[in-house]
Amino acid sequence: MSSSASLEVAVCKAFLEISGEALDGTSIALLCQRAENEFVGARCGIMDQFISVHANKNHALSLDCRTLESRQLPIPAGVQLVICNTMVRHSVAAGKYNERRAECEAAARFFGEHVPGVRTLRDVTPADFEKFGGQLPAVIQKRCRHVLTENSRVLQAANALQSGNVHLFGRLMASSHASLRDDFEVSCEELELMVGLARQNRGLYGARMTGGGFGGCTINVVQEDQVEAFRTSVCAGYESATGRTPEIYISPAVDGAGRLA
């Protein structure tokens, strides 16, 4: 997950080490995002590069992508992060990601013409959406609804982690996945199968797709003493249904990119 950002940050840090130059972590993240936007042509945000630099062991990170303010959030004891790789990546992924960006930008421009002060969809309130959203084309309306509800879920999820409420965090993951599937429409058959298999297991708090969608991985929050049973069950179920053997990683949160001893 976030392999491009991880590579960008690691290479940047290596060149800085070799050259004897120094950049602060946020400047590194912004430089690597620029490389992906302008050289590769993927219109990604700053999230993946930022966490690749600023990650702290046993913590998630809440990031305001406009101000770049962030806070570290403790991952509760007794749970593990389990990554399930569907082993598929549909060819539409890159183009569809840019398409979603364009759709969201179109919605932001629409609201900017109707509501003073709106620059991006984060400035749109539920009341604004209720009042004007019906004038948008149906597809753009769905994309907008996903962004508005997802922003709210992220704030709730950060508070849930801060207070150690892993059950609420898991429910928000489920709601997020449903919105990504139904309103943002970036899921696929393999991701739905993987999430469905996860939900059949004891000890699961939450499961959702992650990344750009149309394949790739799911992220699961699982009770620590149920992890091995979870891995065995999901692997067997996915292989039986698809003929593919998934890669399943038990992946604790660790520090960001740094110099190897």
C-alpha positions as CSV (number, residue, x, y, z in Angstrom):
1,M,0.0,0.0,0.0
2,S,1.2,3.5,-0.8
3,S,4.2,1.9,-2.5
4,S,4.8,4.8,-4.8
5,A,4.9,7.3,-2.0
6,S,7.1,5.0,0.1
7,L,9.5,4.7,-2.7
8,E,9.5,8.4,-3.4
9,V,10.2,9.3,0.2
10,A,12.9,6.6,0.7
11,V,14.7,7.7,-2.5
12,C,14.5,11.4,-1.5
13,K,15.9,10.7,1.9
14,A,18.7,8.6,0.4
15,F,19.7,11.3,-2.0
16,L,19.6,13.9,0.9
17,E,21.9,11.6,2.9
18,I,24.3,11.2,0.1
19,S,24.4,14.9,-0.8
20,G,24.7,16.1,2.8
21,E,21.7,18.3,2.2
22,A,18.7,18.6,4.6
23,L,15.0,19.1,4.3
24,D,12.3,18.9,6.9
25,G,9.8,16.1,6.7
26,T,6.9,18.1,5.4
27,S,9.0,19.6,2.6
28,I,10.1,16.1,1.6
29,A,6.4,15.0,1.5
30,L,5.5,18.0,-0.7
31,L,8.4,17.5,-3.0
32,C,7.5,13.8,-3.5
33,Q,3.9,14.6,-4.1
34,R,4.9,17.1,-6.8
35,A,7.0,14.4,-8.5
36,E,4.0,12.1,-8.6
37,N,1.6,14.8,-9.8
38,E,3.9,16.4,-12.4
39,F,6.2,13.6,-13.6
40,V,4.1,10.5,-13.2
41,G,0.8,12.3,-13.9
42,A,-1.1,10.8,-10.9
43,R,-3.1,13.6,-9.3
44,C,-2.7,12.2,-5.8
45,G,-3.0,14.2,-2.6
46,I,-0.4,14.6,0.2
47,M,-1.6,11.9,2.6
48,D,0.6,8.9,1.5
49,Q,3.8,10.9,1.3
50,F,3.1,12.7,4.6
51,I,2.6,9.5,6.6
52,S,5.7,7.9,4.9
53,V,7.7,10.7,6.5
54,H,5.8,11.4,9.8
55,A,4.6,8.0,10.9
56,N,5.1,7.0,14.6
57,K,5.2,3.5,15.9
58,N,1.9,2.2,17.2
59,H,0.1,5.3,16.1
60,A,-2.3,6.4,13.3
61,L,-2.1,9.9,12.0
62,S,-4.8,12.5,11.5
63,L,-3.9,15.0,8.8
64,D,-5.6,18.2,7.7
65,C,-4.6,18.2,4.0
66,R,-5.1,21.9,3.6
67,T,-3.1,23.2,6.6
68,L,-0.9,20.1,7.0
69,E,-1.6,20.1,10.7
70,S,-1.5,16.6,12.1
71,R,-1.8,14.7,15.3
72,Q,-0.7,11.2,16.4
73,L,-3.5,8.9,17.5
74,P,-2.7,5.8,19.6
75,I,-3.7,2.4,18.2
76,P,-5.4,0.6,21.0
77,A,-3.6,-2.3,22.7
78,G,-4.9,-5.8,21.9
79,V,-5.6,-5.1,18.2
80,Q,-3.6,-5.8,15.0
81,L,-3.7,-4.3,11.6
82,V,-4.2,-7.0,8.9
83,I,-3.7,-6.1,5.2
84,C,-5.3,-8.5,2.7
85,N,-4.0,-8.2,-0.9
86,T,-6.6,-9.2,-3.5
87,M,-3.7,-9.8,-6.0
88,V,-5.6,-7.9,-8.7
89,R,-5.1,-4.4,-10.1
90,H,-7.6,-3.5,-12.8
91,S,-6.3,-1.4,-15.6
92,V,-8.9,1.3,-15.1
93,A,-7.5,2.3,-11.7
94,A,-5.2,5.2,-12.7
95,G,-7.6,6.8,-15.1
96,K,-10.6,6.4,-12.8
97,Y,-8.7,8.0,-9.9
98,N,-8.0,11.1,-12.0
99,E,-11.7,11.0,-13.2
100,R,-12.9,11.1,-9.6
101,R,-10.7,14.0,-8.9
102,A,-12.1,15.9,-11.8
103,E,-15.7,15.1,-10.7
104,C,-15.0,16.4,-7.2
105,E,-13.4,19.6,-8.6
106,A,-16.5,20.1,-10.8
107,A,-18.7,19.8,-7.7
108,A,-16.5,22.3,-5.9
109,R,-16.7,24.8,-8.7
110,F,-20.5,24.4,-8.7
111,F,-20.8,25.1,-5.0
112,G,-18.3,28.0,-5.3
113,E,-20.7,29.7,-7.6
114,H,-23.6,29.3,-5.2
115,V,-22.0,29.5,-1.7
116,P,-19.6,32.3,-0.8
117,G,-16.2,31.1,0.5
118,V,-16.3,27.6,-1.0
119,R,-12.9,26.6,-2.5
120,T,-13.0,22.9,-2.2
121,L,-15.6,20.3,-1.1
122,R,-14.4,20.5,2.5
123,D,-16.0,24.0,2.6
124,V,-19.4,22.6,1.7
125,T,-21.7,22.1,4.7
126,P,-24.5,19.5,4.9
127,A,-27.0,22.4,4.7
128,D,-25.3,23.6,1.5
129,F,-25.6,20.2,0.0
130,E,-29.2,19.8,1.0
131,K,-30.0,23.2,-0.5
132,F,-28.1,23.0,-3.8
133,G,-27.0,19.4,-4.3
134,G,-30.1,18.4,-6.2
135,Q,-29.0,20.7,-9.0
136,L,-25.9,18.6,-9.7
137,P,-25.9,15.7,-12.2
138,A,-26.6,12.4,-10.3
139,V,-23.1,11.1,-10.6
140,I,-21.5,14.3,-9.4
141,Q,-24.0,14.4,-6.5
142,K,-22.9,11.0,-5.4
143,R,-19.2,11.9,-5.5
144,C,-19.9,15.0,-3.4
145,R,-21.9,13.1,-0.9
146,H,-19.1,10.7,-0.4
147,V,-16.6,13.4,0.3
148,L,-18.8,15.3,2.7
149,T,-19.7,12.1,4.7
150,E,-16.2,10.8,4.6
151,N,-14.8,14.0,6.0
152,S,-17.2,13.7,8.9
153,R,-16.3,10.1,9.4
154,V,-12.6,10.8,9.5
155,L,-13.1,13.4,12.4
156,Q,-15.2,10.9,14.3
157,A,-12.7,8.1,13.7
158,A,-9.8,10.3,15.0
159,N,-11.8,11.0,18.2
160,A,-12.6,7.2,18.5
161,L,-9.0,6.3,18.4
162,Q,-8.0,9.1,20.8
163,S,-10.5,7.7,23.3
164,G,-9.7,4.0,22.6
165,N,-13.1,3.2,21.2
166,V,-12.2,0.6,18.7
167,H,-15.7,-0.6,18.2
168,L,-16.9,2.8,17.0
169,F,-13.7,3.0,14.8
170,G,-14.7,-0.3,13.2
171,R,-18.2,0.8,12.5
172,L,-16.9,3.9,10.8
173,M,-14.6,1.8,8.7
174,A,-17.6,-0.2,7.5
175,S,-19.6,2.9,6.7
176,S,-16.6,4.3,4.8
177,H,-16.3,1.2,2.7
178,A,-20.0,1.3,1.8
179,S,-19.7,4.9,0.7
180,L,-16.6,4.2,-1.3
181,R,-18.5,1.4,-3.0
182,D,-21.9,3.1,-3.5
183,D,-21.2,6.8,-3.9
184,F,-17.5,7.0,-5.0
185,E,-17.8,3.7,-7.0
186,V,-14.2,2.7,-6.7
187,S,-14.6,-0.9,-5.4
188,C,-14.7,-4.1,-7.4
189,E,-15.8,-7.7,-7.2
190,E,-12.6,-8.9,-5.5
191,L,-12.6,-6.1,-2.9
192,E,-16.2,-6.8,-2.0
193,L,-15.4,-10.5,-1.7
194,M,-12.4,-9.8,0.6
195,V,-14.4,-7.5,2.9
196,G,-17.3,-10.0,3.0
197,L,-15.0,-12.8,4.0
198,A,-13.4,-10.6,6.7
199,R,-16.8,-9.9,8.2
200,Q,-17.5,-13.6,8.7
201,N,-14.8,-13.8,11.3
202,R,-14.8,-13.4,15.1
203,G,-12.6,-10.6,16.4
204,L,-13.1,-8.3,13.4
205,Y,-13.7,-4.7,14.4
206,G,-13.7,-3.2,11.0
207,A,-12.7,-3.8,7.3
208,R,-12.6,-1.5,4.3
209,M,-10.8,-1.1,1.0
210,T,-7.8,1.1,0.9
211,G,-5.8,3.0,-1.7
212,G,-7.1,4.0,-5.1
213,G,-9.6,1.2,-5.5
214,F,-10.5,-1.2,-8.4
215,G,-8.3,-3.9,-6.7
216,G,-5.4,-3.8,-4.4
217,C,-5.8,-4.2,-0.6
218,T,-8.2,-4.1,2.2
219,I,-7.2,-3.0,5.7
220,N,-8.7,-4.8,8.7
221,V,-8.6,-4.1,12.4
222,V,-8.7,-7.5,14.2
223,Q,-8.6,-8.6,17.8
224,E,-5.0,-9.7,18.5
225,D,-5.9,-13.3,19.7
226,Q,-8.0,-13.9,16.6
227,V,-5.5,-12.9,13.9
228,E,-4.2,-16.3,12.9
229,A,-7.7,-17.7,12.7
230,F,-8.7,-14.6,10.6
231,R,-5.8,-15.1,8.3
232,T,-6.5,-18.8,7.7
233,S,-10.2,-18.3,7.1
234,V,-9.9,-15.3,4.7
235,C,-7.1,-16.9,2.8
236,A,-9.0,-20.2,2.3
237,G,-12.3,-18.4,1.4
238,Y,-10.7,-16.1,-1.1
239,E,-8.6,-18.8,-2.8
240,S,-11.7,-21.1,-3.0
241,A,-13.8,-18.3,-4.7
242,T,-11.2,-16.9,-7.1
243,G,-8.4,-19.4,-7.6
244,R,-5.9,-16.8,-6.4
245,T,-3.9,-17.1,-3.2
246,P,-4.0,-13.7,-1.4
247,E,-1.1,-12.2,0.4
248,I,-2.1,-11.4,4.0
249,Y,0.2,-9.3,6.2
250,I,0.1,-8.7,9.9
251,S,1.4,-5.1,9.9
252,P,1.9,-3.1,13.0
253,A,2.2,0.7,12.6
254,V,5.9,1.7,12.6
255,D,8.0,4.8,12.2
256,G,8.3,6.5,8.9
257,A,11.3,6.3,6.5
258,G,14.6,6.7,8.1
259,R,18.3,5.8,7.9
260,L,19.1,2.1,8.4
261,A,21.7,1.3,11.0
